Amino acid sequence: MNPTCLARQAFDSEAFAVDYYRVVNPAPEPLGRELDALAGPFMADAKLDAQDIEGSKALQRLGFRKVCTQPAFVLDLAGARGAAAGEPQAACALPETDLAAHAANFPFSRFGLDPMIAPEERTRHQARWIANTMASPDVLKFLDNGAFVSFKIRDAVAVIDLISVLPAARGRGSLLLGRLKAWAAARGLKRIEVTTESENVPACLFYQKNGYRLERASVALHMRK
Ligand SMILES: CC(C)(COP(=O)(O)OP(=O)(O)OC[C@H]1O[C@@H](n2cnc3c(N)ncnc32)[C@H](O)[C@@H]1OP(=O)(O)O)[C@@H](O)C(=O)NCCC(=O)NCCS
């Protein structure tokens, strides 16, 4: 069968050591058939607009679990001025101990909120994600002691990939967002976008305190068989 509703995700499959699929077409009938045809253990996820209540119910009837709501916050840079406070880094690496500490710093990620994913699976996945992010020349980052923010530029938008501040470095998060804002404004970018989880109240407060506003939200659904 030629799958049209599910796309295998190479990175997640490797990080979780099990076939991992993303729903690319949520039409319930063909999706149900493709899920039924999968042999062996697998994981799958789907992302829908949070207001798509019927779509979300249809996926839950197929066995998906609603794991969290993911609000997207935006900082509009219209009128913002910036004297760029240094250039971000491209490819780099974190010391192993820092990598492990940052990997454990995301209990509110959608994998951290999923009761079917063990904490060690979540931190292994997160560690690989952070290591990939650091190694990638296409993901830019501002680094500080115990803290980093990574982001990509798409059109004239800076999209934050990850931001992590270890508890001992608290306060550096706002400093990093300030550096990113100054750099992005100096480059003439239009906005900065970031997605988090609604359970991550500290992060939601953090973005609002730094001038970001809620723009939209998605719902993350997971399946593990
Ligand atoms: C979210 C995070 C980046 C904030 O960085 P930080 O350096 O601690 O934030 P700041 O000290 O600059 O805080 C600014 C504001 O954020 C909010 N905030 C930060 N930490 C908070 C906490 N533990 N509880 C409640 N609000 C918090 C507050 O509104 C704070 O303002 P205040 O100090 O006047 O109360 C950091 O907590 C973190 O790394 N969390 C784990 C990783 C994560 O969830 N990243 C975001 C994923 S999208």
The ligand as an SDF file (V2000), in Angstrom:
LIG
                    3D

 48 50  0  0  0  0  0  0  0  0999 V2000
   10.9940   29.5990   30.0910 C   0  0  0  0  0  0  0  0  0  0  0  0
   12.4450   29.9610   30.4260 C   0  0  0  0  0  0  0  0  0  0  0  0
   13.2560   29.9950   29.1270 C   0  0  0  0  0  0  0  0  0  0  0  0
   12.4660   31.3480   31.0770 C   0  0  0  0  0  0  0  0  0  0  0  0
   13.8330   31.7600   31.2450 O   0  0  0  0  0  0  0  0  0  0  0  0
   14.2770   32.5770   32.5520 P   0  0  0  0  0  0  0  0  0  0  0  0
   15.6440   33.1050   32.3850 O   0  0  0  0  0  0  0  0  0  0  0  0
   14.0260   31.6900   33.7130 O   0  0  0  0  0  0  0  0  0  0  0  0
   13.2210   33.7620   32.5440 O   0  0  0  0  0  0  0  0  0  0  0  0
   13.3860   35.2280   33.1930 P   0  0  0  0  0  0  0  0  0  0  0  0
   14.0580   35.1320   34.5220 O   0  0  0  0  0  0  0  0  0  0  0  0
   13.9890   36.1180   32.1840 O   0  0  0  0  0  0  0  0  0  0  0  0
   11.8540   35.5320   33.5030 O   0  0  0  0  0  0  0  0  0  0  0  0
   11.0540   36.4990   32.9040 C   0  0  0  0  0  0  0  0  0  0  0  0
    9.6180   36.1970   33.2560 C   0  0  0  0  0  0  0  0  0  0  0  0
    9.2740   34.8670   32.8460 O   0  0  0  0  0  0  0  0  0  0  0  0
    8.3170   34.3070   33.7750 C   0  0  0  0  0  0  0  0  0  0  0  0
    8.9320   33.1490   34.4770 N   0  0  0  0  0  0  0  0  0  0  0  0
   10.1720   32.6840   34.3260 C   0  0  0  0  0  0  0  0  0  0  0  0
   10.3440   31.5840   35.1000 N   0  0  0  0  0  0  0  0  0  0  0  0
    9.1980   31.3710   35.7490 C   0  0  0  0  0  0  0  0  0  0  0  0
    8.7550   30.4030   36.6880 C   0  0  0  0  0  0  0  0  0  0  0  0
    9.5420   29.4030   37.0990 N   0  0  0  0  0  0  0  0  0  0  0  0
    7.4890   30.4810   37.1430 N   0  0  0  0  0  0  0  0  0  0  0  0
    6.6710   31.4580   36.7200 C   0  0  0  0  0  0  0  0  0  0  0  0
    7.0280   32.4240   35.8450 N   0  0  0  0  0  0  0  0  0  0  0  0
    8.2810   32.3660   35.3500 C   0  0  0  0  0  0  0  0  0  0  0  0
    7.9970   35.4170   34.7530 C   0  0  0  0  0  0  0  0  0  0  0  0
    6.9240   36.1660   34.2050 O   0  0  0  0  0  0  0  0  0  0  0  0
    9.2890   36.2150   34.7100 C   0  0  0  0  0  0  0  0  0  0  0  0
    9.0980   37.5260   35.1500 O   0  0  0  0  0  0  0  0  0  0  0  0
    9.3600   37.8910   36.7080 P   0  0  0  0  0  0  0  0  0  0  0  0
   10.7750   37.4740   36.9860 O   0  0  0  0  0  0  0  0  0  0  0  0
    9.1290   39.3560   36.7580 O   0  0  0  0  0  0  0  0  0  0  0  0
    8.3890   37.0730   37.4950 O   0  0  0  0  0  0  0  0  0  0  0  0
   13.0650   28.9490   31.4250 C   0  0  0  0  0  0  0  0  0  0  0  0
   12.2160   28.8430   32.5340 O   0  0  0  0  0  0  0  0  0  0  0  0
   13.3130   27.5670   30.8620 C   0  0  0  0  0  0  0  0  0  0  0  0
   14.3640   27.2890   30.2870 O   0  0  0  0  0  0  0  0  0  0  0  0
   12.3470   26.6310   31.0390 N   0  0  0  0  0  0  0  0  0  0  0  0
   12.5510   25.2350   30.6100 C   0  0  0  0  0  0  0  0  0  0  0  0
   12.6600   25.0730   29.1150 C   0  0  0  0  0  0  0  0  0  0  0  0
   11.4250   25.5920   28.4610 C   0  0  0  0  0  0  0  0  0  0  0  0
   10.3190   25.2950   28.8760 O   0  0  0  0  0  0  0  0  0  0  0  0
   11.6330   26.3800   27.3930 N   0  0  0  0  0  0  0  0  0  0  0  0
   10.5530   26.9670   26.6490 C   0  0  0  0  0  0  0  0  0  0  0  0
   10.0100   25.9600   25.7130 C   0  0  0  0  0  0  0  0  0  0  0  0
    9.1010   26.7420   24.4440 S   0  0  0  0  0  0  0  0  0  0  0  0
  1  2  1  0
  2  3  1  0
  2  4  1  0
  2 36  1  0
  4  5  1  0
  5  6  1  0
  6  7  2  0
  6  8  1  0
  6  9  1  0
  9 10  1  0
 10 11  2  0
 10 12  1  0
 10 13  1  0
 13 14  1  0
 14 15  1  0
 15 16  1  0
 15 30  1  0
 16 17  1  0
 17 18  1  0
 17 28  1  0
 18 19  1  0
 18 27  1  0
 19 20  2  0
 20 21  1  0
 21 22  1  0
 21 27  2  0
 22 23  1  0
 22 24  2  0
 24 25  1  0
 25 26  2  0
 26 27  1  0
 28 29  1  0
 28 30  1  0
 30 31  1  0
 31 32  1  0
 32 33  2  0
 32 34  1  0
 32 35  1  0
 36 37  1  0
 36 38  1  0
 38 39  2  0
 38 40  1  0
 40 41  1  0
 41 42  1  0
 42 43  1  0
 43 44  2  0
 43 45  1  0
 45 46  1  0
 46 47  1  0
 47 48  1  0
M  END
$$$$
